[in-house]
Amino acid sequence: GKVLYPYCMPMHTSKRSMDMLQTVIDSGYKWAEEKYLSEQPDKQRALEYMDRRYARNTLRYNERFPGAARHMITNLGFMSAPPLMLNVEPGVDYKVYMDMQMHLLANDPVLFGLYGIQWYHNGYADEEYLRWSAKLFRHYGIEGRKERLTKDPYILPHITNADFDEGKSGWTLQPAEDGGISIEHAAGYGTLQTRARGNERKVGDNFLVTRRSAKAPNRFSQQIRQLTPGRTYSVKMFTADYGDLKKGKSDNETDYINIKIDGVDLILEKEFHQRFPTSLAGSVYGPFNRENKFHLTYHRVVFRARATEAV
């Protein structure tokens, strides 16, 4: 009197695992195919990545189970906040990436008859993407639409060089003292920010360091471009103690930082500054693990644009 839906990574790599799925199908059950796709740095690579992970993966199953999609629940990942994020590229609109994935599942003939779709999982998702997933379910799954839900571009035009991969390009740096601001690199820092690695790119390993001064605050700024007046936006940032990172032990002290956006209407009830330890979902690197946790702060400021630009 019970139903069994096993969660699976690709099972077509061995006869034993496919024999198990044959038993699942013969019993009248379905399986959930886990597909947690990290953002890709440009749209073309995103399309190729989705085709490989969704359509071509299903074709492998079709060799044993013709029409395999009818027995499969595609389990998409919308992890977008610590303790684990697929939303890893600051230059990409994650809502567009979610829409592209649902659009492929709704339109690719290889996936015709797909038994079900779900997103994993609420505890790792910003509330904005949780609401967006429900809109996508309604658009594609209930209303049966085939066109994209949003016409927004894949690449975000608002901030450039957000990860400091190009040094200080695009930024105005105002150190309180000489040498008070620098661009540094540390292998694994992106992993400690809980950014999942979905390709060869080491996202998040470059960062800006400010050295505290008694004279004045260090400031760094950039023009935010191509805003739509009246539309709501968020600025997100991670901070941590560089000394903790270098010595391999985190003292878990507050990061003192102020995010100021000029010429906009702040939505204070949506703002938060959340301190969190790494490793809650396995984001470990170097000396930092479940016992020796590295602490960061996840900042989010939400605003409504008044004009096409802000600072």
C-alpha positions in Angstrom: 0.0 0.0 0.0 3.0 2.4 -0.3 4.7 4.1 -3.2 8.4 4.2 -3.7 10.0 6.9 -5.8 13.8 6.5 -5.5 16.0 9.6 -6.0 18.7 8.9 -8.6 21.8 10.3 -10.2 22.3 9.1 -13.8 21.7 5.3 -13.6 22.4 4.3 -17.2 26.2 3.9 -16.5 25.8 0.4 -15.1 23.6 -2.7 -15.8 23.0 -3.2 -12.1 21.5 0.2 -11.5 19.4 -0.1 -14.7 18.1 -3.5 -13.5 17.0 -1.7 -10.3 15.1 0.9 -12.3 13.5 -1.9 -14.3 12.1 -3.2 -11.0 10.9 0.3 -10.2 9.0 0.6 -13.5 7.7 -3.0 -13.3 6.2 -2.2 -9.9 4.4 0.8 -11.3 6.6 3.4 -9.6 8.6 6.3 -11.0 12.1 7.6 -10.2 13.3 11.1 -9.5 16.3 12.1 -11.6 18.4 14.6 -9.7 19.5 17.5 -12.0 21.1 20.3 -10.0 22.6 22.6 -12.7 25.0 25.4 -11.8 24.8 28.7 -13.7 27.1 28.9 -16.8 29.0 32.1 -17.6 27.2 32.7 -20.9 23.9 31.7 -22.6 25.4 29.4 -25.3 27.2 27.3 -22.7 24.1 27.2 -20.6 22.0 25.9 -23.5 24.7 23.2 -24.3 24.9 22.2 -20.6 21.1 21.9 -20.3 20.9 19.8 -23.5 23.6 17.4 -22.2 22.1 17.1 -18.7 18.5 16.8 -19.7 17.9 15.7 -23.3 20.9 13.6 -24.0 20.8 12.1 -20.5 17.2 10.9 -21.3 18.2 9.5 -24.6 20.6 7.2 -22.7 17.7 5.9 -20.7 15.6 5.4 -23.9 18.1 2.8 -25.0 16.7 0.5 -22.2 13.3 2.1 -21.6 11.8 3.6 -24.7 9.8 6.7 -23.6 11.8 6.8 -20.4 10.5 10.3 -19.6 7.1 8.9 -18.8 8.7 7.1 -15.8 10.8 10.0 -14.7 10.4 13.0 -12.3 13.0 15.6 -13.2 14.2 17.0 -9.9 15.6 20.5 -10.6 17.8 22.4 -8.3 17.1 26.0 -7.3 19.6 26.3 -4.5 20.3 30.0 -4.3 21.3 30.8 -0.8 23.6 29.3 1.8 24.2 26.5 2.7 24.5 25.7 -1.0 24.1 27.7 -4.2 23.8 26.9 -7.9 23.3 30.7 -8.3 27.1 31.1 -8.7 27.6 33.6 -11.6 27.0 37.2 -10.5 26.7 38.3 -14.1 23.8 35.9 -14.8 20.1 36.3 -14.0 19.2 33.2 -12.1 15.5 33.6 -12.7 16.2 33.5 -16.4 18.3 30.3 -16.0 15.4 28.7 -14.0 13.0 29.7 -16.8 15.3 28.3 -19.5 15.4 24.9 -17.8 11.6 24.7 -17.5 11.2 25.8 -21.1 13.5 23.0 -22.3 11.6 20.4 -20.3 8.3 21.7 -21.7 9.4 21.7 -25.3 12.1 19.2 -26.1 10.5 16.2 -27.9 12.9 13.8 -26.1 11.2 14.7 -22.8 7.6 14.4 -24.1 5.4 12.8 -21.5 7.7 13.7 -18.6 5.9 12.3 -15.5 6.8 15.2 -13.2 8.9 18.2 -12.3 10.0 19.5 -8.9 12.5 21.9 -7.4 15.0 21.1 -4.7 14.8 22.4 -2.0 13.1 25.2 -0.1 15.6 25.3 2.7 18.4 26.3 0.3 16.3 28.9 -1.7 15.9 32.6 -1.4 12.2 33.5 -1.1 12.3 35.3 -4.4 13.2 32.1 -6.3 10.7 30.1 -4.3 7.9 32.4 -5.5 9.4 32.3 -9.1 9.4 28.5 -9.1 5.6 28.5 -8.4 5.1 31.0 -11.2 7.0 28.6 -13.5 4.9 25.6 -12.4 1.8 27.5 -13.2 3.0 28.9 -16.6 4.4 25.6 -18.0 2.7 22.8 -16.0 -0.9 24.1 -15.3 -1.5 26.6 -18.2 0.5 24.5 -20.6 2.4 27.3 -22.2 5.4 26.7 -24.4 6.9 30.2 -24.6 9.4 31.6 -22.0 7.8 33.2 -19.0 10.3 36.1 -18.9 11.9 38.0 -21.8 14.8 39.3 -19.5 18.3 38.6 -20.9 20.5 35.8 -19.5 23.4 38.2 -18.8 22.7 40.9 -16.2 23.7 44.4 -17.5 23.7 46.2 -14.1 27.1 45.6 -12.4 30.4 44.7 -14.1 33.3 42.6 -12.7 31.3 41.7 -9.6 33.8 39.0 -8.7 36.9 41.1 -9.2 38.1 38.6 -11.8 39.4 41.5 -13.8 41.1 43.2 -10.9 39.6 46.6 -10.0 38.1 47.2 -13.5 34.8 49.0 -13.3 35.2 49.9 -9.6 36.1 53.2 -8.0 38.3 52.4 -5.0 38.8 54.9 -2.1 41.1 53.5 0.5 41.3 55.2 3.9 45.1 54.9 3.7 47.7 53.8 1.1 47.4 50.1 0.6 44.0 49.9 2.4 42.3 48.2 -0.5 43.6 45.3 -2.7 42.4 42.5 -4.9 43.5 39.1 -3.7 43.0 35.4 -4.7 42.6 32.3 -2.5 41.8 28.9 -3.9 38.6 27.5 -2.5 37.1 30.7 -1.3 34.2 30.4 -3.7 33.5 26.9 -2.3 33.5 28.3 1.2 30.9 30.9 0.0 28.8 27.7 -0.8 29.0 28.2 -4.6 28.6 24.8 -6.2 31.2 24.0 -8.9 29.4 23.0 -12.1 32.3 23.5 -14.6 36.0 24.2 -14.7 35.6 27.8 -13.6 36.7 28.7 -10.1 34.0 31.2 -9.3 34.5 33.3 -6.2 38.2 32.7 -5.6 39.0 36.4 -6.4 37.9 39.1 -4.0 38.5 42.6 -2.6 40.2 43.1 0.7 39.9 46.2 2.8 42.2 46.9 5.8 40.4 48.6 8.6 41.6 52.1 9.5 41.0 54.4 12.4 41.0 57.4 10.1 38.0 56.6 7.9 36.1 53.8 6.2 37.4 52.2 3.0 34.9 52.8 0.2 34.4 51.0 -3.1 31.6 51.9 -5.5 30.2 51.4 -9.0 27.5 52.8 -11.2 24.5 50.5 -11.5 23.3 50.7 -15.1 20.2 49.9 -17.2 17.7 49.8 -14.3 13.9 50.1 -15.0 12.3 52.8 -12.9 9.7 51.2 -10.5 11.2 47.7 -10.8 12.7 45.9 -7.7 16.3 44.7 -7.5 18.6 43.2 -5.0 22.3 43.6 -4.3 24.0 40.6 -2.7 27.4 40.3 -1.2 29.6 37.9 0.9 32.0 39.1 3.5 34.5 37.3 5.7 37.7 37.9 7.7 40.7 37.6 5.5 42.9 36.9 8.5 40.7 34.0 9.5 41.0 32.6 6.0 44.8 32.8 6.0 45.3 31.3 9.4 42.8 28.5 8.8 40.6 29.2 11.8 37.5 31.4 12.1 36.8 33.5 15.2 33.2 34.1 14.1 33.2 37.9 14.8 30.9 40.4 13.2 31.8 41.9 9.8 31.4 45.7 10.0 30.3 46.9 6.7 27.7 49.3 5.3 26.0 49.0 1.9 24.7 52.3 0.6 22.7 52.8 -2.6 22.0 56.4 -3.7 18.9 57.5 -5.6 16.7 54.5 -4.9 13.9 53.5 -2.5 15.2 50.9 -0.1 12.8 48.1 0.9 14.0 47.6 4.5 11.8 44.6 5.3 13.5 42.6 2.6 17.1 43.4 3.8 19.1 41.0 5.9 22.7 40.3 6.9 23.0 36.6 7.8 26.0 35.1 9.5 26.5 31.4 8.6 29.1 28.7 8.9 30.3 26.7 5.9 30.1 22.9 5.6 26.3 22.8 6.5 25.8 21.2 3.1 29.4 19.9 2.5 31.0 23.1 1.3 34.5 22.3 2.7 38.0 23.3 1.5 41.5 23.2 2.9 41.6 23.3 6.7 37.9 24.2 6.9 35.4 21.3 7.5 32.5 20.3 9.7 34.5 20.6 12.8 36.5 23.6 11.8 33.9 25.9 10.3 34.6 29.1 8.3 32.1 31.9 9.0 30.9 34.4 6.4 28.1 36.9 6.3 25.5 36.9 3.5 24.2 40.4 2.8 21.1 41.3 0.8 19.8 44.8 0.2 16.6 45.2 -1.9 15.6 48.5 -3.6 13.1 49.9 -6.0 14.7 51.9 -8.8 13.8 55.6 -9.3 15.9 56.1 -12.4 17.9 54.1 -15.0 21.1 54.4 -12.9 22.2 54.5 -9.3 25.4 54.2 -7.3 
